[in-house]
């Protein structure tokens, strides 16, 4: 009994809290996708589980595109560095590759949206300005549709984009039909301003179907069930004019010159490099998101798995690799491994931040981790329960971190619940404080009632006493300047005042009383109509 009593405090501390408990979060006791609801905003955001935290982490915003079976309303999303919601939008539906990019000196939020068949996409690329309005929609040329995997804006004002096209192919060398069908992996470089295609490359012009590691299964027999033998999933361009692409199903990174000729291959069959790290720099498989840097270094997200049943590694890794093009050698400089040893069998990303850290999104698993460049874990967060990581019920194709200034043109939101008033402003990044203002009418004579610091996405005021019949909130920046006003809230009715307010008159009251009288008489008539025949029937039976 003493042992049981002694263990009670520890047991109690492990019980699920109504507010939060990290252990039970990842065990799934709060659901696959624990979320936060708001009073002044009608969408729910993920409740992030912070497993590791360091002041050395970059303070920038986090860019995600949560989707999956447990995400009711998918779309692009911005969180702050601590996991609080900054912006989310559902009107675009599923989004991929959501992040800030610079075009002609202006910052934009870019992403793909369209139809996703689970492996490829058919859609367009969107560029939102700082007010979250669509500034441009970019599409490939030659009647092709944009794929979900890549939309990279170069310093020269061009865009790199991945594309899939179904074409006939001889699959007899891999046990398929001679007159078969494949998904060809393409990419284009477009001039964003003119829409002109400056460069196009096709995987089928260099890679044979027999080089693929992807299982053929029963695919490739018809155009409607083509075999994806290559699977292009990232495109980058160096200052030297070379293009660098990742092929998930070839297990290769390929360098392509401006003339369209392949310069070299890293990984896969017949790699052109000698691996000086005992295979660790070139044995990546089913990988995603390669980026090439000066001095011939590159990053790769090494998935190490095709699906949850077919894997070639025990866990996924972010890789930082040094190439020596003179001696054609590859060396692993660092690898980035989740503290939970996540095996993400699809998607994922590696990003070097301005502060030198490495930020890794775990793709199919709802998590992201920030590392020191050397590989030490700094900040580790889950935006879904780890118990469901293998199912992919919550995922984000990539995850990025960076700076963003959002200035929405819509008004802040305000709502009342019981004795509190709640305020928020979806997408606004510069709000530091909120001021609650009150008035006895809506003619504009509002006076300040209370000021609070902005905390998280939604802040609140306690309504002490009788501040006024009508309330509104003013959003203030760091200098105390007003960035915007919410709509006016009728504090007694708990409703927003839409347009000029007109108080209720005696004529309105008389009319309402007349309507209520009619409704009462009608209700009474229906009761009599339904009850009286049954009473008459009972009297008849007595005789």
Residue pairs with C-beta under 8 A, 6 or more apart in sequence:
14 21
14 23
14 24
15 21
15 24
16 24
16 29
16 30
17 24
20 47
21 29
22 49
22 50
22 51
24 30
25 34
25 47
25 49
25 382
25 385
26 49
26 382
26 385
26 386
26 387
27 385
27 387
28 385
28 387
28 388
30 47
30 385
31 70
31 385
32 69
32 70
32 384
32 385
32 387
32 388
32 391
32 393
32 394
33 46
33 66
33 68
33 70
33 71
33 366
33 383
33 384
33 385
33 393
33 394
34 46
34 47
34 49
34 384
34 385
35 44
35 45
35 46
35 47
36 44
36 45
36 46
36 47
36 85
36 457
37 44
38 44
38 422
38 424
38 457
38 458
39 415
39 417
39 420
39 422
39 458
39 460
40 413
40 414
40 415
40 422
40 423
40 424
40 458
41 413
41 424
41 426
41 457
41 458
43 73
43 88
43 90
44 72
44 73
45 77
45 79
45 85
45 88
45 457
46 66
46 79
46 83
46 366
46 383
46 384
46 394
47 83
48 79
48 82
48 83
48 381
48 382
48 383
49 381
49 382
49 383
50 82
50 83
50 379
50 380
50 381
51 339
51 380
51 381
51 382
52 339
52 369
52 377
52 378
52 379
52 380
53 379
54 370
54 378
54 379
56 355
56 357
56 372
56 378
57 81
57 357
57 370
57 378
57 379
58 81
58 353
58 354
58 355
58 357
58 359
58 370
58 401
59 81
60 81
60 353
60 401
60 402
60 403
60 404
61 78
61 79
61 80
61 81
61 86
61 401
61 402
61 403
61 404
61 429
62 78
62 79
62 80
62 81
62 83
62 368
62 399
62 400
62 401
63 76
63 77
63 78
63 98
63 99
63 100
63 109
63 399
63 400
63 401
63 402
63 404
64 76
64 77
64 78
64 79
64 98
64 361
64 368
64 383
64 396
64 399
65 74
65 75
65 76
65 77
65 94
65 95
65 96
65 97
65 98
65 111
65 396
65 397
65 398
66 74
66 77
66 366
66 383
66 384
66 394
66 395
66 396
67 74
67 94
67 394
67 395
67 396
68 74
68 392
68 393
68 394
68 395
69 391
69 392
69 393
70 384
70 388
70 393
70 394
71 393
71 394
73 90
74 90
74 93
74 94
74 95
75 88
75 89
75 90
75 91
75 92
75 93
75 94
75 95
76 87
76 88
76 89
76 92
76 95
76 98
76 109
76 111
77 85
77 87
77 88
77 98
78 85
78 86
78 87
78 88
78 404
78 406
78 427
79 85
79 86
80 86
81 401
83 381
83 383
84 456
84 457
85 456
85 457
86 406
86 427
86 429
86 457
87 132
87 406
87 426
87 427
88 426
89 132
92 111
92 113
92 126
93 113
94 113
94 116
95 111
95 112
95 113
96 111
96 112
96 113
96 116
96 121
96 148
96 149
96 397
96 398
97 110
97 111
97 112
97 148
97 149
97 150
97 151
97 397
97 398
98 109
98 110
98 111
98 398
98 400
99 109
99 110
99 111
99 398
99 400
99 402
100 107
100 108
100 109
100 110
100 400
100 402
100 403
100 404
101 107
101 108
101 110
101 152
101 153
102 108
102 153
103 127
103 153
103 157
103 192
104 157
106 129
107 130
107 404
107 405
108 127
108 128
108 129
108 135
108 136
109 127
109 128
109 132
109 404
110 125
110 126
110 127
110 128
110 151
110 153
111 125
111 126
111 151
112 121
112 123
112 124
112 125
112 126
112 146
112 147
112 148
112 149
112 151
113 123
113 124
113 126
114 121
114 122
114 123
114 124
114 145
114 146
114 148
115 121
115 122
115 123
116 123
116 148
119 228
119 231
120 147
120 148
120 164
120 183
120 228
121 145
121 146
121 147
121 148
121 149
122 145
122 146
122 147
123 145
123 146
123 148
124 137
124 138
124 139
124 145
124 146
125 137
125 138
125 139
125 146
125 151
125 159
125 161
126 134
126 136
126 137
126 138
127 134
127 135
127 136
127 137
127 138
128 134
128 135
129 135
130 405
130 406
130 407
131 406
131 407
131 408
131 409
132 406
132 408
132 427
133 409
136 192
138 146
138 151
138 159
138 161
138 190
138 192
138 195
139 145
139 146
139 195
140 146
140 161
140 163
140 188
140 190
140 197
141 188
141 190
141 195
141 196
141 197
142 197
142 200
144 163
144 165
144 186
144 188
145 163
146 161
146 162
146 163
147 161
147 162
147 163
147 164
147 232
148 162
148 397
149 162
149 232
149 233
149 234
149 397
150 160
150 161
150 162
150 187
150 232
150 233
150 234
150 235
151 159
151 160
151 161
152 159
152 160
152 161
152 235
152 236
152 237
153 159
153 192
154 160
154 189
154 237
157 191
157 192
157 193
158 189
158 190
158 191
158 192
158 198
159 189
159 190
159 192
160 187
160 188
160 189
160 235
160 236
160 237
160 243
161 187
161 188
161 190
161 235
162 185
162 186
162 187
162 232
162 233
162 234
162 235
163 185
163 186
163 187
163 188
164 183
164 184
164 185
164 186
164 228
164 232
165 183
165 184
165 186
166 181
166 182
166 183
166 184
166 223
166 226
167 181
167 182
167 184
167 204
168 179
168 180
168 181
168 182
169 180
169 181
169 182
169 204
169 209
169 220
170 178
170 179
170 180
170 209
171 177
171 178
171 180
171 182
171 209
171 216
171 220
171 227
172 178
173 208
173 209
173 210
174 209
174 210
174 212
174 216
175 216
176 209
176 216
176 219
176 220
176 221
176 227
177 220
177 221
180 220
180 221
180 227
181 220
181 221
181 222
181 223
181 225
181 226
181 227
182 204
182 209
182 220
182 226
182 227
182 228
182 229
182 230
183 226
183 227
183 228
183 229
183 230
183 231
184 202
184 203
184 204
184 230
185 202
185 203
185 204
185 230
185 231
185 232
185 247
186 200
186 201
186 202
186 203
186 232
187 200
187 201
187 232
187 235
187 243
187 245
188 197
188 198
188 199
188 200
189 197
189 198
189 199
189 200
189 237
189 243
190 196
190 197
190 198
191 198
199 243
199 258
199 260
201 243
201 245
201 256
201 260
203 230
203 232
203 247
204 230
205 260
206 254
206 262
207 229
207 230
207 247
207 250
209 227
209 229
211 250
211 268
211 269
212 229
212 230
212 249
212 250
213 249
213 250
213 251
213 268
213 285
213 286
214 227
214 228
214 229
214 231
214 249
214 306
215 306
215 310
216 227
218 225
219 225
219 226
219 227
219 228
220 226
220 227
228 249
229 249
230 247
230 249
230 250
231 247
231 248
231 249
231 250
232 245
232 246
232 247
232 248
233 246
233 247
233 248
233 288
233 289
234 245
234 246
234 288
234 289
234 290
234 291
235 243
235 244
235 245
236 243
236 244
236 245
236 290
236 291
236 292
237 243
237 244
238 244
238 292
239 294
241 257
241 258
242 255
242 256
242 257
242 258
242 263
243 255
243 256
243 257
244 253
244 254
244 255
244 256
244 290
244 292
244 298
245 253
245 254
245 256
245 290
246 252
246 253
246 287
246 288
246 289
246 290
246 300
247 253
247 254
247 268
248 286
248 287
248 288
248 303
249 286
250 268
250 269
251 267
251 268
251 284
251 285
251 286
251 287
252 265
252 266
252 267
252 268
252 271
253 265
253 266
253 267
253 287
253 290
253 298
253 300
254 262
254 264
254 265
254 266
255 262
255 263
255 264
255 265
256 262
256 263
257 263
264 272
264 273
264 325
264 328
265 271
265 272
266 272
266 273
266 282
266 321
266 323
266 330
267 282
267 283
267 284
267 287
271 282
272 328
273 281
273 282
273 323
273 328
273 329
273 330
274 327
274 328
274 329
274 330
275 281
275 282
275 283
275 329
275 330
275 331
276 329
276 330
276 331
277 330
277 331
277 332
280 332
280 335
281 319
281 321
281 322
281 330
281 331
281 332
282 330
284 300
284 302
284 304
284 317
284 319
285 302
285 303
285 304
285 305
285 312
285 313
286 303
286 304
286 305
286 306
286 312
286 345
286 346
287 300
287 301
287 302
287 303
288 300
288 301
288 303
288 346
288 347
288 348
288 349
288 363
289 299
289 300
289 301
289 348
289 349
289 350
289 398
290 298
290 299
290 300
290 301
291 298
291 299
291 350
291 351
291 352
292 298
293 299
293 352
295 322
296 322
296 323
296 324
296 325
297 320
297 321
297 322
297 323
297 333
298 320
298 321
298 323
299 318
299 319
299 320
299 321
299 350
299 351
299 352
299 358
300 318
300 319
300 321
300 350
301 316
301 317
301 318
301 319
301 348
301 349
301 350
301 360
301 361
301 363
302 313
302 316
302 317
302 318
302 319
303 316
303 344
303 345
303 346
303 347
303 348
303 363
304 311
304 312
304 313
304 314
304 315
304 316
304 317
304 343
305 311
305 312
305 313
305 316
305 343
305 344
305 345
305 346
306 312
306 345
307 345
307 346
308 345
308 390
311 343
311 345
313 343
314 341
314 343
315 337
315 338
315 341
315 342
315 343
316 337
316 338
316 342
316 343
316 344
316 348
316 362
316 363
317 335
317 336
317 337
318 335
318 336
318 337
318 350
318 358
318 360
318 371
319 332
319 334
319 335
319 336
319 350
320 332
320 333
320 334
320 335
320 336
320 350
320 358
320 373
321 330
321 331
321 332
321 333
322 330
322 331
322 332
322 333
323 329
323 330
324 330
324 331
334 358
334 373
334 374
334 375
335 375
336 350
336 358
336 360
336 369
336 371
336 375
337 375
338 360
338 362
338 365
338 367
338 369
338 380
339 369
339 377
339 380
340 367
340 386
342 362
342 365
342 367
342 389
343 390
344 362
344 363
344 364
344 365
344 389
345 364
346 363
346 364
346 392
347 361
347 363
347 364
347 395
347 396
347 397
347 398
348 360
348 361
348 362
348 363
348 364
348 398
349 360
349 361
349 363
349 397
349 398
349 399
349 400
350 358
350 359
350 360
351 358
351 359
351 360
351 361
351 400
351 401
352 358
352 359
352 373
353 359
353 370
353 401
353 402
356 372
356 373
357 370
357 371
357 372
357 373
357 378
358 370
358 371
358 372
358 373
359 368
359 369
359 370
359 371
359 399
359 400
359 401
360 368
360 369
360 370
360 371
360 399
361 367
361 368
361 396
361 398
361 399
361 400
362 368
362 369
362 389
362 399
363 395
363 396
363 397
363 398
364 389
364 392
364 395
365 384
365 386
365 389
365 390
365 392
365 395
366 382
366 383
366 384
366 385
366 388
366 389
366 394
366 395
366 396
367 380
367 381
367 382
367 383
367 384
367 386
367 389
368 381
368 383
368 399
369 377
369 379
369 380
369 381
370 377
370 378
370 379
370 380
370 401
371 377
371 378
372 378
383 394
383 396
384 393
384 394
384 395
385 394
388 394
404 429
405 429
405 430
406 427
406 428
406 429
406 430
407 428
407 429
407 430
407 483
408 425
408 426
408 427
408 428
410 426
411 425
411 484
411 485
411 486
411 487
412 423
412 424
412 425
412 428
412 473
412 475
412 484
412 485
412 486
413 423
413 424
413 425
413 426
413 486
414 421
414 422
414 423
414 471
414 472
414 473
414 486
414 487
414 489
414 496
415 421
415 422
415 489
415 494
416 422
416 463
416 471
416 489
416 491
416 494
417 494
419 462
419 463
420 460
420 461
420 462
420 463
421 436
421 460
421 461
421 463
421 471
421 473
421 489
421 491
422 458
422 459
422 460
423 434
423 436
423 458
423 459
423 460
423 461
423 473
423 475
423 486
424 457
424 458
424 459
425 431
425 475
425 484
428 475
428 483
428 484
430 477
430 478
430 483
431 454
431 475
431 476
431 477
431 483
432 453
432 454
432 476
432 477
432 478
433 451
433 452
433 453
433 454
433 475
433 476
433 480
434 451
434 452
434 453
434 454
434 459
434 461
434 473
434 474
434 475
434 476
435 448
435 449
435 450
435 451
435 473
435 474
435 476
436 448
436 449
436 450
436 451
436 452
436 461
436 467
436 471
436 472
436 473
437 446
437 447
437 448
437 449
437 471
437 472
437 473
437 474
438 446
438 447
438 449
438 467
438 468
438 469
438 470
438 471
438 491
439 445
439 446
439 447
439 468
439 469
439 470
440 468
440 469
440 470
441 469
441 470
441 501
442 470
442 488
442 497
442 500
442 501
446 470
446 472
447 468
449 461
449 467
449 468
449 471
450 461
450 467
451 476
452 459
452 460
452 461
453 459
463 491
467 491
468 491
469 490
469 491
469 492
470 488
470 489
470 490
470 491
470 497
470 501
471 488
471 489
471 491
472 485
472 486
472 487
472 488
472 489
473 485
473 486
474 482
474 484
474 485
474 486
475 482
475 483
475 484
475 485
475 486
476 482
476 483
477 483
487 496
487 497
487 498
488 496
488 497
488 501
489 495
489 496
489 497
490 496
490 497
490 501
